[in-house]
Amino acid sequence: MKENVVKNKSFGFAVRIVRLYQYLCEQKKEFVLSKQLLRSGTSVGAMVREAEHAETKNDFKHKLAIAQKEINETIYWLELLKETDYLTLEQFESINADAIEIIKLITAIIKSTKNNIING
């Protein structure tokens, strides 16, 4: 069975987001921004999982488009946490690199799916 890279990476990313949320709440006593980060960061993998069992190609593309929006929102919250000194540059760069990799994967899959819908 072929490995689903975006599924695995988005799940691993969700685990990192949960751990970051725990750190922000326990160590930094930050509860508002971190909750937003938790919601968007964990929903990426959930939408990828939903796309895995989509009913149609358009449904698949739609669910991945939502995942793309969620990872983009997550990047926003990470940038905001960095700029407000809740995350160090090193912490930010580590998790942001994962987010950028995931958004690139999702975008490539969406483009490929659009081409298959148009040409197929």
Sequence and secondary structure as in RCSB ss.txt:
>XXXX:A:sequence
MKENVVKNKSFGFAVRIVRLYQYLCEQKKEFVLSKQLLRSGTSVGAMVREAEHAETKNDFKHKLAIAQKEINETI
YWLELLKETDYLTLEQFESINADAIEIIKLITAIIKSTKNNIING
>XXXX:A:secstr
    HHHHHHHHHHHHHHHHHHHHHHTS   SHHHHHHHHHHHHHHHHHHHHT SSHHHHHHHHHHHHHHHHHHH
HHHHHHHHTTSS HHHHHHHHHHHHHHHHHHHHHHHHHHHHHHH 
